[in-house]
């Protein structure tokens, strides 16, 4: 299993925290890491993984990440409506 210290964020992903706050979504790094380490659903396209986990009664958090040598890199993340993913 991957530890929290082995999950890194791209600059774009780090900037998403402030962007989402402007839209009323207060997401922190621990929530994003939790989605990566404990997803409810994961899809894979080439070398990217798309993990999804519920964050409230209407929304789930979708995290795009890649596995690199010895760690995971969060590329981006965004809230989605639960019904889109049948959650």
Legacy VTK file of the C-alpha trace (Angstrom):
# vtk DataFile Version 3.0
C-alpha trace
ASCII
DATASET POLYDATA
POINTS 87 float
0.000 0.000 0.000
1.166 3.528 -0.730
1.736 5.882 2.191
0.705 9.526 2.380
4.349 10.640 2.095
4.464 8.934 -1.299
1.613 11.014 -2.774
2.761 14.207 -4.498
0.799 17.004 -6.188
1.486 18.807 -9.455
1.459 22.601 -9.378
-1.876 22.529 -11.203
-3.370 20.249 -8.532
-2.130 22.532 -5.740
-3.758 25.526 -7.454
-7.093 23.640 -7.650
-7.612 23.987 -3.873
-8.037 27.772 -4.167
-10.006 27.537 -7.410
-12.559 25.197 -5.880
-12.958 27.376 -2.778
-14.298 30.141 -5.018
-17.076 27.738 -6.058
-17.876 26.679 -2.493
-15.943 23.395 -2.418
-13.539 23.294 0.509
-11.295 20.350 -0.310
-8.008 19.719 1.502
-4.991 17.556 0.695
-6.015 14.817 3.118
-9.349 14.368 1.296
-7.592 14.042 -2.052
-5.093 11.533 -0.639
-7.981 9.564 0.900
-9.663 9.283 -2.513
-6.427 7.992 -4.048
-5.729 5.483 -1.271
-9.354 4.423 -0.541
-11.456 4.989 -3.675
-14.993 3.711 -4.171
-14.350 3.309 -7.883
-11.236 3.446 -10.098
-10.887 3.576 -13.879
-7.657 3.400 -15.828
-6.769 5.015 -19.150
-3.239 4.353 -20.317
-0.986 5.413 -17.422
-3.601 7.562 -15.637
-6.005 6.454 -12.925
-9.371 8.111 -12.169
-10.434 7.507 -8.567
-13.847 8.553 -7.210
-15.191 8.811 -3.647
-18.215 10.497 -2.053
-17.652 13.848 -0.318
-21.241 14.852 0.527
-24.870 13.936 -0.214
-24.747 15.345 -3.774
-21.093 15.194 -4.802
-18.126 12.892 -5.188
-14.494 13.854 -5.646
-12.739 12.580 -8.770
-8.937 12.480 -8.668
-6.686 11.922 -11.673
-3.293 10.492 -10.768
-0.368 8.560 -12.161
1.884 5.939 -10.658
5.512 6.933 -10.884
8.594 5.140 -9.664
8.073 4.899 -5.902
5.234 7.425 -5.536
1.876 8.637 -6.871
1.358 12.024 -8.539
-2.014 13.771 -8.335
-2.524 15.497 -11.694
-5.868 17.151 -10.941
-9.100 16.653 -9.033
-12.639 17.987 -9.261
-16.063 17.494 -7.711
-18.681 15.621 -9.741
-22.358 14.916 -9.176
-22.934 11.539 -7.521
-25.570 10.410 -9.998
-23.091 10.680 -12.871
-21.128 7.792 -11.338
-24.080 5.929 -9.777
-22.803 6.542 -6.245
LINES 1 88
87 0 1 2 3 4 5 6 7 8 9 10 11 12 13 14 15 16 17 18 19 20 21 22 23 24 25 26 27 28 29 30 31 32 33 34 35 36 37 38 39 40 41 42 43 44 45 46 47 48 49 50 51 52 53 54 55 56 57 58 59 60 61 62 63 64 65 66 67 68 69 70 71 72 73 74 75 76 77 78 79 80 81 82 83 84 85 86
